[in-house]
Amino acid sequence: MESLVFFFLAAFAVTTAVLMVLQRSPLVSAIYLIANFFALAALYLLLRAQLLAVLQIVVYTGAIMVLVIFVIMLLNLGDEARIHPRIAIRTWVTLVLAAGFLSEIAYVFSLAGTPAEGTALAGGAESLGTVESMGGALFGKFLLPFEVTSLLLLAAILGAVVLAKKKG
């Protein structure tokens, strides 16, 4: 049953990601990205990483995507002239990438019957997705990248406001 749920969520995540890339409207693309974030959060729950699932929804879907939608609406990207790319080239590239992806999936399924070496959980692996382990890693070893990321997000917000003020 768990593998059936996994395959459904994986298919949903891939579908929403492809639809996100293929959309012409940035707002509709952002909505597909939000749906993709929810699918990823559900996949984290299947991996028993509850903290990552909650962070995925609260931080990415709740905060970052609201910011992205705000910037899209602030910059008014819908008024731009539409660029008409060559459909033939896009179609061929899509077909080649889809064939490669399907061949990778077929290869993975052909290996599914063979047992891999070292498939047992390593010592302490069951506590990797807990709040304690993630908090220790985030505010210990990865404190500097965490703070740099917050500064980059702040700079992006300020840049969007400055660009919007110059337009008006």
DRENPA-3360 file (N, C-alpha, C; in nm, 2 decimals, always signed):
BEGIN
1 = MESLVFFF = +0.08/-0.12/+0.00/+0.00/+0.00/+0.00/+0.09/+0.13/+0.00 ~ +0.20/+0.12/+0.08/+0.28/+0.24/+0.08/+0.35/+0.27/-0.05 ~ +0.39/+0.16/-0.12/+0.45/+0.19/-0.25/+0.35/+0.24/-0.35 ~ +0.22/+0.20/-0.34/+0.12/+0.26/-0.43/+0.10/+0.41/-0.40 ~ +0.10/+0.45/-0.28/+0.09/+0.59/-0.24/+0.21/+0.66/-0.29 ~ +0.33/+0.60/-0.28/+0.45/+0.66/-0.33/+0.44/+0.69/-0.48 ~ +0.40/+0.59/-0.55/+0.40/+0.61/-0.70/+0.30/+0.71/-0.74 ~ +0.18/+0.72/-0.67/+0.08/+0.82/-0.70/+0.14/+0.96/-0.67;
9 = LAAFAVTT = +0.21/+0.98/-0.55/+0.26/+1.11/-0.52/+0.38/+1.14/-0.61 ~ +0.46/+1.05/-0.65/+0.57/+1.07/-0.74/+0.52/+1.12/-0.88 ~ +0.41/+1.05/-0.93/+0.35/+1.09/-1.05/+0.29/+1.23/-1.05 ~ +0.23/+1.26/-0.93/+0.17/+1.39/-0.91/+0.27/+1.49/-0.91 ~ +0.39/+1.47/-0.84/+0.49/+1.57/-0.83/+0.56/+1.59/-0.97 ~ +0.58/+1.48/-1.05/+0.64/+1.50/-1.18/+0.54/+1.58/-1.27 ~ +0.41/+1.54/-1.26/+0.31/+1.61/-1.35/+0.31/+1.76/-1.32 ~ +0.30/+1.79/-1.19/+0.29/+1.93/-1.16/+0.42/+2.01/-1.19;
17 = AVLMVLQR = +0.53/+1.94/-1.18/+0.66/+2.01/-1.22/+0.66/+2.03/-1.37 ~ +0.62/+1.94/-1.45/+0.61/+1.95/-1.60/+0.51/+2.06/-1.63 ~ +0.40/+2.06/-1.57/+0.30/+2.16/-1.60/+0.34/+2.30/-1.56 ~ +0.42/+2.31/-1.45/+0.48/+2.43/-1.41/+0.57/+2.49/-1.51 ~ +0.65/+2.41/-1.57/+0.75/+2.46/-1.67/+0.68/+2.49/-1.80 ~ +0.57/+2.42/-1.84/+0.51/+2.45/-1.97/+0.41/+2.56/-1.97 ~ +0.38/+2.62/-1.85/+0.28/+2.73/-1.85/+0.34/+2.86/-1.90 ~ +0.26/+2.94/-1.97/+0.30/+3.07/-2.01/+0.28/+3.18/-1.91;
25 = SPLVSAIY = +0.18/+3.16/-1.83/+0.15/+3.26/-1.72/+0.23/+3.23/-1.60 ~ +0.31/+3.33/-1.55/+0.39/+3.30/-1.43/+0.30/+3.27/-1.31 ~ +0.18/+3.33/-1.30/+0.10/+3.31/-1.18/+0.05/+3.16/-1.18 ~ +0.01/+3.11/-1.29/-0.04/+2.97/-1.30/+0.08/+2.88/-1.28 ~ +0.20/+2.91/-1.32/+0.32/+2.84/-1.30/+0.35/+2.83/-1.15 ~ +0.33/+2.94/-1.08/+0.35/+2.94/-0.93/+0.25/+2.86/-0.86 ~ +0.13/+2.85/-0.91/+0.03/+2.77/-0.84/+0.06/+2.62/-0.86 ~ +0.11/+2.58/-0.98/+0.16/+2.44/-1.00/+0.28/+2.41/-0.91;
33 = LIANFFAL = +0.37/+2.51/-0.89/+0.48/+2.49/-0.80/+0.43/+2.47/-0.66 ~ +0.33/+2.53/-0.62/+0.27/+2.51/-0.48/+0.22/+2.37/-0.47 ~ +0.15/+2.32/-0.57/+0.10/+2.18/-0.57/+0.21/+2.09/-0.57 ~ +0.32/+2.12/-0.63/+0.44/+2.03/-0.63/+0.50/+2.03/-0.49 ~ +0.51/+2.14/-0.42/+0.56/+2.14/-0.29/+0.47/+2.06/-0.19 ~ +0.34/+2.06/-0.21/+0.26/+1.97/-0.13/+0.29/+1.82/-0.15 ~ +0.31/+1.79/-0.28/+0.34/+1.65/-0.31/+0.48/+1.61/-0.25 ~ +0.57/+1.70/-0.25/+0.70/+1.67/-0.19/+0.69/+1.66/-0.04;
41 = AALYLLLR = +0.60/+1.74/+0.02/+0.58/+1.73/+0.17/+0.52/+1.59/+0.20 ~ +0.43/+1.54/+0.12/+0.37/+1.41/+0.14/+0.47/+1.30/+0.12 ~ +0.57/+1.32/+0.03/+0.67/+1.22/+0.01/+0.77/+1.22/+0.13 ~ +0.79/+1.34/+0.19/+0.87/+1.34/+0.31/+0.80/+1.27/+0.43 ~ +0.67/+1.28/+0.43/+0.60/+1.20/+0.53/+0.61/+1.05/+0.51 ~ +0.61/+1.01/+0.39/+0.63/+0.87/+0.36/+0.77/+0.82/+0.41 ~ +0.87/+0.91/+0.41/+1.00/+0.88/+0.45/+1.02/+0.90/+0.60 ~ +0.91/+0.93/+0.67/+0.91/+0.95/+0.81/+0.99/+1.07/+0.86;
49 = AQLLAVLQ = +1.00/+1.17/+0.77/+1.07/+1.29/+0.81/+0.97/+1.40/+0.83 ~ +0.90/+1.40/+0.95/+0.79/+1.49/+0.97/+0.83/+1.63/+0.97 ~ +0.95/+1.66/+1.03/+1.00/+1.80/+1.03/+1.01/+1.86/+0.89 ~ +1.08/+1.78/+0.81/+1.10/+1.83/+0.67/+0.96/+1.85/+0.60 ~ +0.86/+1.77/+0.63/+0.73/+1.78/+0.56/+0.67/+1.91/+0.61 ~ +0.67/+1.94/+0.74/+0.61/+2.06/+0.80/+0.69/+2.18/+0.75 ~ +0.82/+2.18/+0.74/+0.90/+2.29/+0.69/+0.87/+2.31/+0.55 ~ +0.85/+2.21/+0.47/+0.82/+2.22/+0.33/+0.69/+2.30/+0.31;
57 = IVVYTGAI = +0.59/+2.27/+0.39/+0.47/+2.34/+0.37/+0.47/+2.48/+0.43 ~ +0.53/+2.50/+0.55/+0.53/+2.63/+0.62/+0.62/+2.72/+0.55 ~ +0.75/+2.68/+0.53/+0.85/+2.77/+0.47/+0.83/+2.79/+0.32 ~ +0.83/+2.69/+0.25/+0.83/+2.70/+0.10/+0.69/+2.74/+0.05 ~ +0.59/+2.66/+0.08/+0.46/+2.69/+0.03/+0.40/+2.81/+0.10 ~ +0.42/+2.82/+0.23/+0.35/+2.93/+0.30/+0.42/+3.06/+0.28 ~ +0.55/+3.07/+0.29/+0.63/+3.19/+0.29/+0.69/+3.23/+0.16 ~ +0.77/+3.14/+0.11/+0.84/+3.17/-0.01/+0.75/+3.19/-0.13;
65 = MVLVIFVI = +0.65/+3.10/-0.15/+0.56/+3.11/-0.26/+0.47/+3.23/-0.25 ~ +0.43/+3.27/-0.13/+0.36/+3.40/-0.11/+0.44/+3.51/-0.16 ~ +0.57/+3.51/-0.13/+0.66/+3.61/-0.17/+0.68/+3.61/-0.32 ~ +0.69/+3.50/-0.38/+0.70/+3.49/-0.53/+0.58/+3.54/-0.60 ~ +0.46/+3.50/-0.55/+0.34/+3.55/-0.61/+0.32/+3.70/-0.59 ~ +0.37/+3.75/-0.47/+0.37/+3.90/-0.45/+0.46/+3.97/-0.55 ~ +0.57/+3.91/-0.58/+0.67/+3.98/-0.67/+0.61/+3.97/-0.81 ~ +0.55/+3.86/-0.85/+0.49/+3.84/-0.98/+0.38/+3.95/-1.00;
73 = MLLNLGDE = +0.30/+3.97/-0.90/+0.19/+4.07/-0.91/+0.25/+4.21/-0.90 ~ +0.35/+4.23/-0.83/+0.41/+4.36/-0.81/+0.48/+4.40/-0.94 ~ +0.55/+4.31/-1.01/+0.61/+4.34/-1.14/+0.52/+4.34/-1.25 ~ +0.40/+4.29/-1.24/+0.30/+4.28/-1.34/+0.35/+4.22/-1.47 ~ +0.40/+4.10/-1.46/+0.46/+4.03/-1.57/+0.36/+3.99/-1.68 ~ +0.23/+4.00/-1.65/+0.13/+3.96/-1.75/+0.12/+4.05/-1.87 ~ +0.17/+4.18/-1.86/+0.16/+4.27/-1.97/+0.27/+4.26/-2.07 ~ +0.37/+4.18/-2.05/+0.48/+4.17/-2.14/+0.43/+4.11/-2.27;
81 = ARIHPRIA = +0.50/+4.14/-2.38/+0.47/+4.08/-2.51/+0.51/+3.93/-2.51 ~ +0.43/+3.85/-2.56/+0.45/+3.71/-2.56/+0.56/+3.67/-2.67 ~ +0.65/+3.59/-2.62/+0.75/+3.54/-2.71/+0.71/+3.41/-2.77 ~ +0.71/+3.40/-2.90/+0.66/+3.27/-2.96/+0.79/+3.19/-3.00 ~ +0.82/+3.09/-2.92/+0.94/+3.01/-2.95/+0.90/+2.91/-3.06 ~ +1.00/+2.85/-3.11/+0.98/+2.75/-3.21/+0.92/+2.63/-3.14 ~ +0.81/+2.59/-3.19/+0.74/+2.47/-3.13/+0.81/+2.34/-3.17 ~ +0.86/+2.34/-3.29/+0.92/+2.21/-3.34/+1.04/+2.17/-3.25;
89 = IRTWVTLV = +1.12/+2.27/-3.22/+1.24/+2.24/-3.15/+1.21/+2.19/-3.00 ~ +1.11/+2.27/-2.94/+1.07/+2.23/-2.81/+1.01/+2.09/-2.81 ~ +0.93/+2.06/-2.91/+0.87/+1.92/-2.91/+0.97/+1.82/-2.92 ~ +1.07/+1.83/-3.00/+1.18/+1.73/-3.02/+1.26/+1.72/-2.89 ~ +1.29/+1.83/-2.83/+1.37/+1.82/-2.71/+1.29/+1.75/-2.60 ~ +1.16/+1.78/-2.59/+1.07/+1.72/-2.49/+1.07/+1.57/-2.51 ~ +1.05/+1.53/-2.64/+1.05/+1.38/-2.67/+1.18/+1.31/-2.63 ~ +1.29/+1.37/-2.66/+1.42/+1.31/-2.63/+1.44/+1.30/-2.48;
97 = LAAGFLSE = +1.40/+1.41/-2.41/+1.42/+1.40/-2.26/+1.32/+1.30/-2.20 ~ +1.20/+1.29/-2.25/+1.10/+1.20/-2.20/+1.14/+1.05/-2.23 ~ +1.20/+1.03/-2.34/+1.25/+0.89/-2.37/+1.37/+0.86/-2.28 ~ +1.46/+0.95/-2.25/+1.56/+0.93/-2.16/+1.51/+0.90/-2.02 ~ +1.42/+0.98/-1.97/+1.36/+0.96/-1.84/+1.29/+0.82/-1.83 ~ +1.21/+0.78/-1.93/+1.15/+0.65/-1.93/+1.25/+0.54/-1.93 ~ +1.36/+0.56/-2.01/+1.46/+0.45/-2.00/+1.53/+0.44/-1.87 ~ +1.54/+0.55/-1.80/+1.60/+0.54/-1.66/+1.50/+0.47/-1.57;
105 = IAYVFSLA = +1.37/+0.50/-1.58/+1.27/+0.43/-1.50/+1.27/+0.28/-1.53 ~ +1.28/+0.25/-1.65/+1.28/+0.11/-1.69/+1.41/+0.04/-1.63 ~ +1.52/+0.11/-1.63/+1.64/+0.05/-1.58/+1.63/+0.03/-1.42 ~ +1.57/+0.13/-1.36/+1.56/+0.12/-1.21/+1.46/+0.00/-1.18 ~ +1.35/-0.01/-1.25/+1.26/-0.12/-1.23/+1.33/-0.26/-1.26 ~ +1.42/-0.26/-1.35/+1.49/-0.39/-1.38/+1.58/-0.43/-1.27 ~ +1.63/-0.33/-1.19/+1.72/-0.36/-1.08/+1.64/-0.38/-0.95 ~ +1.51/-0.36/-0.95/+1.43/-0.37/-0.83/+1.43/-0.51/-0.77;
113 = GTPAEGTA = +1.45/-0.61/-0.85/+1.45/-0.75/-0.80/+1.58/-0.79/-0.73 ~ +1.68/-0.72/-0.77/+1.81/-0.76/-0.71/+1.84/-0.69/-0.58 ~ +1.88/-0.77/-0.48/+1.90/-0.70/-0.35/+2.03/-0.62/-0.35 ~ +2.03/-0.51/-0.30/+2.15/-0.42/-0.29/+2.23/-0.45/-0.16 ~ +2.36/-0.43/-0.17/+2.44/-0.45/-0.05/+2.42/-0.33/+0.05 ~ +2.41/-0.36/+0.17/+2.41/-0.26/+0.27/+2.27/-0.19/+0.28 ~ +2.16/-0.26/+0.26/+2.03/-0.20/+0.26/+1.98/-0.17/+0.40 ~ +2.04/-0.23/+0.50/+1.99/-0.21/+0.63/+2.03/-0.07/+0.68;
121 = LAGGAESL = +1.95/-0.01/+0.77/+1.97/+0.12/+0.82/+2.10/+0.13/+0.90 ~ +2.17/+0.23/+0.87/+2.29/+0.26/+0.95/+2.25/+0.30/+1.09 ~ +2.35/+0.29/+1.18/+2.32/+0.33/+1.32/+2.27/+0.48/+1.33 ~ +2.16/+0.50/+1.39/+2.11/+0.64/+1.41/+2.04/+0.69/+1.29 ~ +2.01/+0.62/+1.19/+1.95/+0.67/+1.07/+1.80/+0.70/+1.09 ~ +1.74/+0.63/+1.19/+1.60/+0.65/+1.22/+1.57/+0.79/+1.28 ~ +1.67/+0.85/+1.33/+1.65/+0.98/+1.39/+1.69/+1.10/+1.30 ~ +1.72/+1.07/+1.18/+1.76/+1.18/+1.09/+1.66/+1.28/+1.06;
129 = GTVESMGG = +1.53/+1.25/+1.05/+1.43/+1.35/+1.02/+1.36/+1.41/+1.14 ~ +1.42/+1.39/+1.26/+1.35/+1.45/+1.38/+1.39/+1.60/+1.39 ~ +1.31/+1.66/+1.48/+1.33/+1.80/+1.50/+1.47/+1.83/+1.57 ~ +1.51/+1.74/+1.66/+1.64/+1.75/+1.73/+1.76/+1.74/+1.63 ~ +1.76/+1.64/+1.55/+1.87/+1.63/+1.45/+1.87/+1.74/+1.35 ~ +1.76/+1.78/+1.30/+1.75/+1.89/+1.20/+1.79/+2.02/+1.26 ~ +1.74/+2.05/+1.39/+1.78/+2.17/+1.45/+1.93/+2.18/+1.49 ~ +1.98/+2.06/+1.53/+2.13/+2.06/+1.56/+2.21/+2.08/+1.44;
137 = ALFGKFLL = +2.17/+2.03/+1.32/+2.24/+2.05/+1.20/+2.23/+2.19/+1.15 ~ +2.10/+2.24/+1.15/+2.08/+2.37/+1.10/+2.14/+2.49/+1.18 ~ +2.14/+2.48/+1.31/+2.20/+2.58/+1.39/+2.33/+2.55/+1.44 ~ +2.39/+2.44/+1.40/+2.53/+2.40/+1.43/+2.62/+2.41/+1.31 ~ +2.62/+2.30/+1.24/+2.71/+2.29/+1.12/+2.68/+2.39/+1.01 ~ +2.55/+2.41/+0.99/+2.50/+2.49/+0.87/+2.45/+2.62/+0.91 ~ +2.49/+2.68/+1.02/+2.44/+2.81/+1.06/+2.48/+2.92/+0.96 ~ +2.60/+2.92/+0.91/+2.65/+3.03/+0.82/+2.57/+3.02/+0.69;
145 = PFEVTSLL = +2.55/+2.91/+0.62/+2.47/+2.90/+0.50/+2.32/+2.94/+0.53 ~ +2.27/+2.91/+0.64/+2.14/+2.95/+0.68/+2.12/+3.10/+0.69 ~ +2.21/+3.16/+0.75/+2.21/+3.31/+0.76/+2.23/+3.38/+0.63 ~ +2.32/+3.32/+0.55/+2.35/+3.38/+0.41/+2.23/+3.37/+0.33 ~ +2.15/+3.26/+0.34/+2.03/+3.24/+0.26/+1.93/+3.35/+0.30 ~ +1.92/+3.37/+0.43/+1.82/+3.47/+0.47/+1.86/+3.61/+0.42 ~ +1.99/+3.64/+0.42/+2.03/+3.77/+0.36/+2.00/+3.78/+0.21 ~ +2.02/+3.67/+0.14/+1.99/+3.67/+0.00/+1.84/+3.69/-0.03;
153 = LLAAILGA = +1.76/+3.63/+0.05/+1.61/+3.65/+0.04/+1.58/+3.80/+0.07 ~ +1.64/+3.86/+0.17/+1.61/+4.00/+0.20/+1.66/+4.09/+0.08 ~ +1.77/+4.06/+0.03/+1.82/+4.14/-0.09/+1.73/+4.12/-0.21 ~ +1.67/+4.00/-0.23/+1.58/+3.98/-0.34/+1.45/+4.06/-0.32 ~ +1.40/+4.07/-0.20/+1.28/+4.14/-0.17/+1.31/+4.29/-0.19 ~ +1.42/+4.34/-0.14/+1.45/+4.48/-0.16/+1.47/+4.52/-0.31 ~ +1.53/+4.43/-0.38/+1.55/+4.45/-0.53/+1.42/+4.45/-0.60 ~ +1.33/+4.37/-0.56/+1.19/+4.37/-0.63/+1.12/+4.50/-0.60;
161 = VVLAKKKG = +1.13/+4.55/-0.48/+1.07/+4.68/-0.44/+1.13/+4.79/-0.52 ~ +1.26/+4.79/-0.53/+1.33/+4.90/-0.60/+1.30/+4.90/-0.75 ~ +1.29/+4.78/-0.81/+1.25/+4.77/-0.95/+1.11/+4.81/-0.97 ~ +1.02/+4.78/-0.88/+0.88/+4.82/-0.89/+0.86/+4.97/-0.88 ~ +0.94/+5.03/-0.79/+0.94/+5.18/-0.77/+0.98/+5.25/-0.90 ~ +1.09/+5.20/-0.96/+1.14/+5.26/-1.09/+1.04/+5.26/-1.20 ~ +0.96/+5.15/-1.21/+0.86/+5.13/-1.31/+0.75/+5.23/-1.30 ~ +0.71/+5.26/-1.18/+0.59/+5.34/-1.15/+0.61/+5.49/-1.16;
% end
